Amino acid sequence: MLKKSLPGTIAITLMLALASAGMLHAEPRANERIALALSGQNCSLHHQSIAQRLSQVPGVIRIDMNLIDDHVLIDRIQDERTAADFQAIVNDIIPSDGQCRAEVMESCISAGPTPPSHAH
């Protein structure tokens, strides 16, 4: 017969409570989403290089370039960088031939739960 252990039961209950509250989340949660609109021709040619560069920026948790056509959604932990800084990073990656440009979108697209992957 199994013995019931009060400390063990309390520990399991506490772990379940913390997990359900999101406090045992392995990765930090993004607290800001920056949305950049990509406009012009051939922007899709630059998706991989944009995602690779943005994934190297400290505090960036997730990059999604597939959720909304012609947009880069950047989930991050807010720091001193501004949306304009991310716009500049992306525009520095894109050749300056003017065929594709990134612009900051002031929108209501908010950061949701962070999946485990870093870039899509």
N, CA, C and O atoms as CSV, one atom per row, in Angstrom:
chain,resi,resn,atom,element,x,y,z
A,1,MET,N,N,0.834,-1.174,0.000
A,1,MET,CA,C,0.000,0.000,0.000
A,1,MET,C,C,0.891,1.254,0.000
A,1,MET,O,O,1.947,1.259,0.632
A,2,LEU,N,N,0.472,2.307,-0.700
A,2,LEU,CA,C,1.241,3.543,-0.769
A,2,LEU,C,C,0.973,4.412,0.448
A,2,LEU,O,O,-0.166,4.570,0.888
A,3,LYS,N,N,2.052,4.971,0.977
A,3,LYS,CA,C,1.899,5.925,2.080
A,3,LYS,C,C,1.638,7.306,1.503
A,3,LYS,O,O,2.235,7.692,0.498
A,4,LYS,N,N,0.774,8.021,2.123
A,4,LYS,CA,C,0.532,9.387,1.702
A,4,LYS,C,C,1.527,10.294,2.392
A,4,LYS,O,O,1.712,10.231,3.608
A,5,SER,N,N,2.167,11.142,1.597
A,5,SER,CA,C,3.167,12.052,2.127
A,5,SER,C,C,2.641,13.478,2.006
A,5,SER,O,O,2.469,13.991,0.900
A,6,LEU,N,N,2.392,14.104,3.130
A,6,LEU,CA,C,1.873,15.466,3.126
A,6,LEU,C,C,2.853,16.427,2.443
A,6,LEU,O,O,2.422,17.209,1.595
A,7,PRO,N,N,4.169,16.404,2.778
A,7,PRO,CA,C,5.080,17.321,2.073
A,7,PRO,C,C,5.116,17.058,0.561
A,7,PRO,O,O,5.185,18.007,-0.222
A,8,GLY,N,N,5.072,15.805,0.143
A,8,GLY,CA,C,5.070,15.485,-1.280
A,8,GLY,C,C,3.808,15.980,-1.962
A,8,GLY,O,O,3.865,16.509,-3.072
A,9,THR,N,N,2.686,15.814,-1.315
A,9,THR,CA,C,1.413,16.274,-1.861
A,9,THR,C,C,1.403,17.790,-1.977
A,9,THR,O,O,0.913,18.339,-2.964
A,10,ILE,N,N,1.939,18.461,-0.980
A,10,ILE,CA,C,2.015,19.931,-1.018
A,10,ILE,C,C,2.927,20.377,-2.147
A,10,ILE,O,O,2.599,21.323,-2.863
A,11,ALA,N,N,4.062,19.719,-2.323
A,11,ALA,CA,C,5.000,20.077,-3.386
A,11,ALA,C,C,4.371,19.914,-4.759
A,11,ALA,O,O,4.521,20.785,-5.615
A,12,ILE,N,N,3.670,18.812,-4.978
A,12,ILE,CA,C,3.017,18.571,-6.266
A,12,ILE,C,C,1.925,19.606,-6.504
A,12,ILE,O,O,1.801,20.137,-7.607
A,13,THR,N,N,1.144,19.890,-5.486
A,13,THR,CA,C,0.079,20.879,-5.608
A,13,THR,C,C,0.653,22.258,-5.940
A,13,THR,O,O,0.111,22.970,-6.784
A,14,LEU,N,N,1.742,22.629,-5.281
A,14,LEU,CA,C,2.386,23.916,-5.537
A,14,LEU,C,C,2.923,23.973,-6.965
A,14,LEU,O,O,2.748,24.989,-7.639
A,15,MET,N,N,3.572,22.914,-7.444
A,15,MET,CA,C,4.083,22.884,-8.812
A,15,MET,C,C,2.954,23.035,-9.825
A,15,MET,O,O,3.094,23.774,-10.800
A,16,LEU,N,N,1.855,22.355,-9.608
A,16,LEU,CA,C,0.724,22.460,-10.525
A,16,LEU,C,C,0.138,23.874,-10.513
A,16,LEU,O,O,-0.233,24.402,-11.561
A,17,ALA,N,N,0.057,24.473,-9.350
A,17,ALA,CA,C,-0.466,25.843,-9.246
A,17,ALA,C,C,0.449,26.828,-9.965
A,17,ALA,O,O,-0.031,27.696,-10.694
A,18,LEU,N,N,1.767,26.706,-9.770
A,18,LEU,CA,C,2.716,27.599,-10.435
A,18,LEU,C,C,2.702,27.392,-11.947
A,18,LEU,O,O,2.758,28.357,-12.709
A,19,ALA,N,N,2.629,26.153,-12.373
A,19,ALA,CA,C,2.606,25.856,-13.807
A,19,ALA,C,C,1.359,26.440,-14.450
A,19,ALA,O,O,1.437,27.010,-15.538
A,20,SER,N,N,0.215,26.310,-13.801
A,20,SER,CA,C,-1.019,26.830,-14.384
A,20,SER,C,C,-1.024,28.358,-14.383
A,20,SER,O,O,-1.703,28.969,-15.208
A,21,ALA,N,N,-0.296,28.969,-13.494
A,21,ALA,CA,C,-0.203,30.429,-13.455
A,21,ALA,C,C,0.881,30.947,-14.389
A,21,ALA,O,O,1.056,32.158,-14.519
A,22,GLY,N,N,1.615,30.040,-15.045
A,22,GLY,CA,C,2.661,30.460,-15.976
A,22,GLY,C,C,3.959,30.827,-15.308
A,22,GLY,O,O,4.840,31.390,-15.958
A,23,MET,N,N,4.111,30.529,-14.029
A,23,MET,CA,C,5.315,30.945,-13.310
A,23,MET,C,C,6.465,29.951,-13.459
A,23,MET,O,O,7.583,30.237,-13.032
A,24,LEU,N,N,6.209,28.796,-14.053
A,24,LEU,CA,C,7.275,27.843,-14.299
A,24,LEU,C,C,7.652,27.835,-15.777
A,24,LEU,O,O,8.235,26.863,-16.257
A,25,HIS,N,N,7.339,28.871,-16.482
A,25,HIS,CA,C,7.625,28.974,-17.904
A,25,HIS,C,C,9.137,28.964,-18.104
A,25,HIS,O,O,9.852,29.717,-17.443
A,26,ALA,N,N,9.624,28.126,-18.999
A,26,ALA,CA,C,11.060,27.944,-19.191
A,26,ALA,C,C,11.713,29.162,-19.839
A,26,ALA,O,O,12.852,29.494,-19.510
A,27,GLU,N,N,11.024,29.821,-20.738
A,27,GLU,CA,C,11.577,30.978,-21.419
A,27,GLU,C,C,10.897,32.241,-20.897
A,27,GLU,O,O,9.749,32.199,-20.455
A,28,PRO,N,N,11.611,33.362,-20.952
A,28,PRO,CA,C,10.949,34.609,-20.552
A,28,PRO,C,C,9.801,34.917,-21.502
A,28,PRO,O,O,9.844,34.558,-22.679
A,29,ARG,N,N,8.787,35.574,-20.991
A,29,ARG,CA,C,7.634,35.927,-21.815
A,29,ARG,C,C,7.834,37.301,-22.421
A,29,ARG,O,O,8.311,38.231,-21.770
A,30,ALA,N,N,7.458,37.403,-23.681
A,30,ALA,CA,C,7.512,38.693,-24.350
A,30,ALA,C,C,6.484,39.619,-23.711
A,30,ALA,O,O,5.381,39.197,-23.363
A,31,ASN,N,N,6.855,40.871,-23.566
A,31,ASN,CA,C,5.900,41.831,-23.021
A,31,ASN,C,C,5.634,42.977,-23.994
A,31,ASN,O,O,4.992,43.969,-23.650
A,32,GLU,N,N,6.143,42.817,-25.220
A,32,GLU,CA,C,5.873,43.827,-26.240
A,32,GLU,C,C,5.954,43.162,-27.605
A,32,GLU,O,O,6.803,42.305,-27.847
A,33,ARG,N,N,5.060,43.570,-28.488
A,33,ARG,CA,C,5.132,43.130,-29.876
A,33,ARG,C,C,5.318,44.354,-30.743
A,33,ARG,O,O,4.579,45.333,-30.636
A,34,ILE,N,N,6.313,44.282,-31.600
A,34,ILE,CA,C,6.549,45.328,-32.591
A,34,ILE,C,C,6.106,44.760,-33.926
A,34,ILE,O,O,6.473,43.641,-34.284
A,35,ALA,N,N,5.316,45.530,-34.661
A,35,ALA,CA,C,4.858,45.119,-35.985
A,35,ALA,C,C,5.467,46.054,-37.020
A,35,ALA,O,O,5.312,47.273,-36.957
A,36,LEU,N,N,6.163,45.446,-37.971
A,36,LEU,CA,C,6.720,46.201,-39.086
A,36,LEU,C,C,6.008,45.755,-40.356
A,36,LEU,O,O,5.835,44.560,-40.594
A,37,ALA,N,N,5.596,46.724,-41.170
A,37,ALA,CA,C,4.999,46.419,-42.468
A,37,ALA,C,C,6.106,46.461,-43.508
A,37,ALA,O,O,6.910,47.393,-43.536
A,38,LEU,N,N,6.143,45.447,-44.360
A,38,LEU,CA,C,7.091,45.420,-45.467
A,38,LEU,C,C,6.343,45.829,-46.718
A,38,LEU,O,O,5.307,45.249,-47.043
A,39,SER,N,N,6.861,46.828,-47.426
A,39,SER,CA,C,6.182,47.282,-48.638
A,39,SER,C,C,7.180,47.354,-49.781
A,39,SER,O,O,8.370,47.597,-49.584
A,40,GLY,N,N,6.671,47.139,-50.954
A,40,GLY,CA,C,7.505,47.169,-52.143
A,40,GLY,C,C,7.639,45.778,-52.744
A,40,GLY,O,O,7.016,44.820,-52.288
A,41,GLN,N,N,8.463,45.694,-53.772
A,41,GLN,CA,C,8.645,44.429,-54.479
A,41,GLN,C,C,9.769,43.608,-53.849
A,41,GLN,O,O,10.696,44.149,-53.247
A,42,ASN,N,N,9.661,42.310,-54.004
A,42,ASN,CA,C,10.716,41.368,-53.621
A,42,ASN,C,C,11.013,41.314,-52.131
A,42,ASN,O,O,12.095,40.872,-51.743
A,43,CYS,N,N,10.100,41.744,-51.296
A,43,CYS,CA,C,10.342,41.692,-49.848
A,43,CYS,C,C,10.518,40.246,-49.361
A,43,CYS,O,O,11.297,39.981,-48.445
A,44,SER,N,N,9.794,39.327,-49.981
A,44,SER,CA,C,9.882,37.937,-49.532
A,44,SER,C,C,11.281,37.358,-49.725
A,44,SER,O,O,11.649,36.396,-49.051
A,45,LEU,N,N,12.053,37.926,-50.626
A,45,LEU,CA,C,13.426,37.462,-50.836
A,45,LEU,C,C,14.306,37.707,-49.615
A,45,LEU,O,O,15.354,37.077,-49.471
A,46,HIS,N,N,13.897,38.607,-48.746
A,46,HIS,CA,C,14.708,39.005,-47.602
A,46,HIS,C,C,14.231,38.415,-46.278
A,46,HIS,O,O,14.833,38.675,-45.237
A,47,HIS,N,N,13.157,37.624,-46.303
A,47,HIS,CA,C,12.585,37.084,-45.058
A,47,HIS,C,C,13.611,36.332,-44.221
A,47,HIS,O,O,13.698,36.552,-43.013
A,48,GLN,N,N,14.381,35.455,-44.835
A,48,GLN,CA,C,15.332,34.647,-44.062
A,48,GLN,C,C,16.405,35.516,-43.421
A,48,GLN,O,O,16.721,35.328,-42.246
A,49,SER,N,N,16.967,36.452,-44.158
A,49,SER,CA,C,18.019,37.302,-43.586
A,49,SER,C,C,17.462,38.226,-42.508
A,49,SER,O,O,18.155,38.520,-41.534
A,50,ILE,N,N,16.227,38.685,-42.666
A,50,ILE,CA,C,15.588,39.525,-41.642
A,50,ILE,C,C,15.400,38.716,-40.361
A,50,ILE,O,O,15.750,39.176,-39.274
A,51,ALA,N,N,14.846,37.512,-40.493
A,51,ALA,CA,C,14.607,36.666,-39.315
A,51,ALA,C,C,15.917,36.305,-38.619
A,51,ALA,O,O,15.994,36.311,-37.391
A,52,GLN,N,N,16.950,35.989,-39.406
A,52,GLN,CA,C,18.242,35.642,-38.793
A,52,GLN,C,C,18.824,36.817,-38.021
A,52,GLN,O,O,19.306,36.647,-36.901
A,53,ARG,N,N,18.783,37.994,-38.606
A,53,ARG,CA,C,19.360,39.170,-37.934
A,53,ARG,C,C,18.569,39.542,-36.689
A,53,ARG,O,O,19.159,39.825,-35.646
A,54,LEU,N,N,17.242,39.547,-36.780
A,54,LEU,CA,C,16.429,39.925,-35.628
A,54,LEU,C,C,16.560,38.919,-34.489
A,54,LEU,O,O,16.486,39.297,-33.320
A,55,SER,N,N,16.752,37.647,-34.816
A,55,SER,CA,C,16.882,36.635,-33.764
A,55,SER,C,C,18.167,36.819,-32.962
A,55,SER,O,O,18.305,36.252,-31.879
A,56,GLN,N,N,19.106,37.603,-33.480
A,56,GLN,CA,C,20.361,37.880,-32.779
A,56,GLN,C,C,20.264,39.076,-31.835
A,56,GLN,O,O,21.174,39.317,-31.042
A,57,VAL,N,N,19.180,39.815,-31.917
A,57,VAL,CA,C,19.009,40.997,-31.063
A,57,VAL,C,C,18.619,40.536,-29.661
A,57,VAL,O,O,17.639,39.810,-29.500
A,58,PRO,N,N,19.383,40.954,-28.639
A,58,PRO,CA,C,19.039,40.555,-27.266
A,58,PRO,C,C,17.610,40.958,-26.903
A,58,PRO,O,O,17.161,42.063,-27.209
A,59,GLY,N,N,16.910,40.041,-26.245
A,59,GLY,CA,C,15.548,40.304,-25.803
A,59,GLY,C,C,14.476,39.870,-26.782
A,59,GLY,O,O,13.299,39.823,-26.422
A,60,VAL,N,N,14.857,39.548,-28.025
A,60,VAL,CA,C,13.875,39.083,-28.998
A,60,VAL,C,C,13.562,37.627,-28.679
A,60,VAL,O,O,14.458,36.787,-28.602
A,61,ILE,N,N,12.284,37.346,-28.495
A,61,ILE,CA,C,11.821,36.015,-28.128
A,61,ILE,C,C,11.343,35.253,-29.355
A,61,ILE,O,O,11.575,34.050,-29.480
A,62,ARG,N,N,10.673,35.959,-30.261
A,62,ARG,CA,C,10.062,35.282,-31.407
A,62,ARG,C,C,9.907,36.263,-32.559
A,62,ARG,O,O,9.615,37.441,-32.355
A,63,ILE,N,N,10.106,35.759,-33.772
A,63,ILE,CA,C,9.869,36.538,-34.981
A,63,ILE,C,C,8.879,35.752,-35.819
A,63,ILE,O,O,9.082,34.563,-36.064
A,64,ASP,N,N,7.809,36.401,-36.263
A,64,ASP,CA,C,6.822,35.726,-37.101
A,64,ASP,C,C,6.619,36.547,-38.360
A,64,ASP,O,O,6.185,37.698,-38.309
A,65,MET,N,N,6.940,35.938,-39.486
A,65,MET,CA,C,6.781,36.615,-40.767
A,65,MET,C,C,5.670,35.970,-41.586
A,65,MET,O,O,5.472,36.317,-42.750
A,66,ASN,N,N,4.943,35.029,-40.980
A,66,ASN,CA,C,3.903,34.302,-41.699
A,66,ASN,C,C,2.494,34.599,-41.205
A,66,ASN,O,O,1.530,34.324,-41.920
A,67,LEU,N,N,2.344,35.145,-40.019
A,67,LEU,CA,C,1.024,35.369,-39.443
A,67,LEU,C,C,0.205,36.356,-40.276
A,67,LEU,O,O,-0.975,36.127,-40.545
A,68,ILE,N,N,0.841,37.447,-40.678
A,68,ILE,CA,C,0.178,38.473,-41.483
A,68,ILE,C,C,1.075,38.750,-42.687
A,68,ILE,O,O,2.261,39.043,-42.538
A,69,ASP,N,N,0.488,38.654,-43.883
A,69,ASP,CA,C,1.262,38.902,-45.097
A,69,ASP,C,C,1.924,40.281,-45.047
A,69,ASP,O,O,1.335,41.261,-44.592
A,70,ASP,N,N,3.163,40.321,-45.527
A,70,ASP,CA,C,3.927,41.573,-45.647
A,70,ASP,C,C,4.153,42.271,-44.308
A,70,ASP,O,O,4.244,43.497,-44.249
A,71,HIS,N,N,4.243,41.487,-43.236
A,71,HIS,CA,C,4.533,42.037,-41.908
A,71,HIS,C,C,5.583,41.203,-41.204
A,71,HIS,O,O,5.694,39.997,-41.426
A,72,VAL,N,N,6.346,41.857,-40.358
A,72,VAL,CA,C,7.274,41.191,-39.450
A,72,VAL,C,C,6.762,41.477,-38.045
A,72,VAL,O,O,6.679,42.633,-37.633
A,73,LEU,N,N,6.419,40.425,-37.312
A,73,LEU,CA,C,5.965,40.583,-35.929
A,73,LEU,C,C,7.114,40.140,-35.025
A,73,LEU,O,O,7.610,39.019,-35.134
A,74,ILE,N,N,7.523,41.029,-34.143
A,74,ILE,CA,C,8.665,40.785,-33.271
A,74,ILE,C,C,8.167,40.798,-31.835
A,74,ILE,O,O,7.749,41.838,-31.327
A,75,ASP,N,N,8.211,39.644,-31.182
A,75,ASP,CA,C,7.855,39.551,-29.766
A,75,ASP,C,C,9.145,39.652,-28.982
A,75,ASP,O,O,10.109,38.934,-29.246
A,76,ARG,N,N,9.151,40.552,-28.015
A,76,ARG,CA,C,10.391,40.794,-27.289
A,76,ARG,C,C,10.125,41.233,-25.867
A,76,ARG,O,O,9.008,41.585,-25.488
A,77,ILE,N,N,11.191,41.198,-25.101
A,77,ILE,CA,C,11.174,41.770,-23.767
A,77,ILE,C,C,11.578,43.230,-23.937
A,77,ILE,O,O,12.641,43.533,-24.478
A,78,GLN,N,N,10.733,44.111,-23.477
A,78,GLN,CA,C,10.955,45.535,-23.686
A,78,GLN,C,C,12.243,45.989,-23.009
A,78,GLN,O,O,12.530,45.618,-21.871
A,79,ASP,N,N,13.010,46.799,-23.730
A,79,ASP,CA,C,14.240,47.385,-23.199
A,79,ASP,C,C,14.359,48.793,-23.769
A,79,ASP,O,O,13.350,49.425,-24.081
A,80,GLU,N,N,15.582,49.284,-23.904
A,80,GLU,CA,C,15.760,50.656,-24.364
A,80,GLU,C,C,15.584,50.818,-25.872
A,80,GLU,O,O,15.461,51.943,-26.357
A,81,ARG,N,N,15.571,49.712,-26.623
A,81,ARG,CA,C,15.376,49.798,-28.070
A,81,ARG,C,C,13.930,50.191,-28.381
A,81,ARG,O,O,12.991,49.787,-27.696
A,82,THR,N,N,13.788,50.978,-29.418
A,82,THR,CA,C,12.463,51.415,-29.837
A,82,THR,C,C,12.049,50.665,-31.101
A,82,THR,O,O,12.855,49.969,-31.718
A,83,ALA,N,N,10.785,50.817,-31.473
A,83,ALA,CA,C,10.311,50.224,-32.725
A,83,ALA,C,C,11.097,50.780,-33.907
A,83,ALA,O,O,11.368,50.063,-34.870
A,84,ALA,N,N,11.461,52.055,-33.833
A,84,ALA,CA,C,12.254,52.669,-34.906
A,84,ALA,C,C,13.631,52.009,-35.017
A,84,ALA,O,O,14.173,51.904,-36.117
A,85,ASP,N,N,14.203,51.562,-33.892
A,85,ASP,CA,C,15.482,50.851,-33.937
A,85,ASP,C,C,15.345,49.540,-34.706
A,85,ASP,O,O,16.228,49.176,-35.482
A,86,PHE,N,N,14.230,48.830,-34.488
A,86,PHE,CA,C,14.001,47.580,-35.211
A,86,PHE,C,C,13.738,47.858,-36.687
A,86,PHE,O,O,14.158,47.085,-37.548
A,87,GLN,N,N,13.055,48.940,-36.981
A,87,GLN,CA,C,12.838,49.337,-38.369
A,87,GLN,C,C,14.184,49.571,-39.051
A,87,GLN,O,O,14.396,49.125,-40.178
A,88,ALA,N,N,15.087,50.264,-38.374
A,88,ALA,CA,C,16.411,50.540,-38.934
A,88,ALA,C,C,17.209,49.254,-39.148
A,88,ALA,O,O,17.896,49.110,-40.159
A,89,ILE,N,N,17.119,48.325,-38.203
A,89,ILE,CA,C,17.819,47.038,-38.347
A,89,ILE,C,C,17.347,46.334,-39.613
A,89,ILE,O,O,18.160,45.857,-40.405
A,90,VAL,N,N,16.034,46.272,-39.802
A,90,VAL,CA,C,15.483,45.588,-40.976
A,90,VAL,C,C,15.847,46.331,-42.252
A,90,VAL,O,O,16.232,45.703,-43.238
A,91,ASN,N,N,15.736,47.636,-42.254
A,91,ASN,CA,C,16.050,48.399,-43.464
A,91,ASN,C,C,17.542,48.344,-43.803
A,91,ASN,O,O,17.911,48.505,-44.966
A,92,ASP,N,N,18.399,48.121,-42.815
A,92,ASP,CA,C,19.835,47.952,-43.081
A,92,ASP,C,C,20.125,46.626,-43.773
A,92,ASP,O,O,21.113,46.507,-44.498
A,93,ILE,N,N,19.270,45.630,-43.555
A,93,ILE,CA,C,19.441,44.314,-44.174
A,93,ILE,C,C,19.023,44.351,-45.638
A,93,ILE,O,O,19.641,43.713,-46.490
A,94,ILE,N,N,17.972,45.103,-45.915
A,94,ILE,CA,C,17.394,45.166,-47.261
A,94,ILE,C,C,18.253,46.088,-48.126
A,94,ILE,O,O,18.614,47.180,-47.688
A,95,PRO,N,N,18.584,45.663,-49.353
A,95,PRO,CA,C,19.353,46.553,-50.235
A,95,PRO,C,C,18.656,47.894,-50.401
A,95,PRO,O,O,17.427,47.965,-50.406
A,96,SER,N,N,19.429,48.938,-50.536
A,96,SER,CA,C,18.879,50.299,-50.570
A,96,SER,C,C,18.372,50.699,-51.960
A,96,SER,O,O,18.355,51.882,-52.301
A,97,ASP,N,N,17.961,49.712,-52.754
A,97,ASP,CA,C,17.428,50.029,-54.085
A,97,ASP,C,C,15.980,50.530,-54.026
A,97,ASP,O,O,15.390,50.858,-55.055
A,98,GLY,N,N,15.417,50.586,-52.818
A,98,GLY,CA,C,14.083,51.138,-52.636
A,98,GLY,C,C,12.957,50.202,-53.010
A,98,GLY,O,O,11.792,50.600,-52.972
A,99,GLN,N,N,13.272,48.952,-53.374
A,99,GLN,CA,C,12.225,48.026,-53.794
A,99,GLN,C,C,11.452,47.447,-52.614
A,99,GLN,O,O,10.311,47.017,-52.780
A,100,CYS,N,N,12.043,47.431,-51.448
A,100,CYS,CA,C,11.373,46.904,-50.256
A,100,CYS,C,C,11.810,47.742,-49.058
A,100,CYS,O,O,12.998,48.007,-48.871
A,101,ARG,N,N,10.847,48.150,-48.261
A,101,ARG,CA,C,11.147,48.951,-47.077
A,101,ARG,C,C,10.275,48.489,-45.921
A,101,ARG,O,O,9.166,47.992,-46.120
A,102,ALA,N,N,10.790,48.660,-44.714
A,102,ALA,CA,C,10.035,48.348,-43.495
A,102,ALA,C,C,9.577,49.646,-42.854
A,102,ALA,O,O,10.323,50.624,-42.791
A,103,GLU,N,N,8.346,49.639,-42.384
A,103,GLU,CA,C,7.775,50.787,-41.668
A,103,GLU,C,C,7.127,50.281,-40.389
A,103,GLU,O,O,6.536,49.202,-40.370
A,104,VAL,N,N,7.240,51.059,-39.329
A,104,VAL,CA,C,6.619,50.702,-38.049
A,104,VAL,C,C,5.112,50.820,-38.179
A,104,VAL,O,O,4.589,51.803,-38.703
A,105,MET,N,N,4.425,49.791,-37.690
A,105,MET,CA,C,2.964,49.801,-37.661
A,105,MET,C,C,2.527,50.105,-36.236
A,105,MET,O,O,2.902,49.393,-35.305
A,106,GLU,N,N,1.757,51.131,-36.066
A,106,GLU,CA,C,1.143,51.402,-34.775
A,106,GLU,C,C,-0.173,50.648,-34.792
A,106,GLU,O,O,-1.112,51.046,-35.482
A,107,SER,N,N,-0.246,49.563,-34.035
A,107,SER,CA,C,-1.427,48.710,-34.145
A,107,SER,C,C,-1.790,48.093,-32.814
A,107,SER,O,O,-1.166,48.352,-31.785
A,108,CYS,N,N,-2.825,47.265,-32.869
A,108,CYS,CA,C,-3.272,46.582,-31.672
A,108,CYS,C,C,-2.902,45.105,-31.712
A,108,CYS,O,O,-3.518,44.301,-31.012
A,109,ILE,N,N,-1.910,44.731,-32.515
A,109,ILE,CA,C,-1.454,43.342,-32.566
A,109,ILE,C,C,-0.613,43.109,-31.321
A,109,ILE,O,O,0.497,43.630,-31.209
A,110,SER,N,N,-1.135,42.334,-30.397
A,110,SER,CA,C,-0.426,42.158,-29.127
A,110,SER,C,C,0.309,40.834,-29.091
A,110,SER,O,O,-0.001,39.913,-29.846
A,111,ALA,N,N,1.281,40.752,-28.211
A,111,ALA,CA,C,2.055,39.526,-28.046
A,111,ALA,C,C,1.220,38.504,-27.300
A,111,ALA,O,O,0.646,38.800,-26.252
A,112,GLY,N,N,1.158,37.315,-27.839
A,112,GLY,CA,C,0.440,36.224,-27.213
A,112,GLY,C,C,1.419,35.302,-26.502
A,112,GLY,O,O,2.577,35.664,-26.293
A,113,PRO,N,N,0.961,34.117,-26.130
A,113,PRO,CA,C,1.860,33.153,-25.494
A,113,PRO,C,C,3.037,32.839,-26.415
A,113,PRO,O,O,2.870,32.698,-27.626
A,114,THR,N,N,4.194,32.735,-25.842
A,114,THR,CA,C,5.402,32.524,-26.614
A,114,THR,C,C,5.646,31.043,-26.863
A,114,THR,O,O,5.838,30.280,-25.917
A,115,PRO,N,N,5.639,30.626,-28.129
A,115,PRO,CA,C,5.966,29.227,-28.403
A,115,PRO,C,C,7.460,28.992,-28.237
A,115,PRO,O,O,8.217,29.959,-28.145
A,116,PRO,N,N,7.907,27.752,-28.196
A,116,PRO,CA,C,9.299,27.463,-27.900
A,116,PRO,C,C,10.279,27.847,-29.001
A,116,PRO,O,O,11.461,28.021,-28.705
A,117,SER,N,N,9.856,27.988,-30.254
A,117,SER,CA,C,10.809,28.297,-31.318
A,117,SER,C,C,11.176,29.761,-31.297
A,117,SER,O,O,10.478,30.579,-30.697
A,118,HIS,N,N,12.303,30.099,-31.971
A,118,HIS,CA,C,12.820,31.456,-31.929
A,118,HIS,C,C,12.485,32.249,-33.181
A,118,HIS,O,O,12.175,33.436,-33.081
A,119,ALA,N,N,12.537,31.635,-34.356
A,119,ALA,CA,C,12.251,32.353,-35.585
A,119,ALA,C,C,11.470,31.445,-36.527
A,119,ALA,O,O,11.666,30.230,-36.558
A,120,HIS,N,N,10.591,32.062,-37.283
A,120,HIS,CA,C,9.802,31.307,-38.264
A,120,HIS,C,C,10.011,31.884,-39.633
A,120,HIS,O,O,9.436,31.393,-40.604
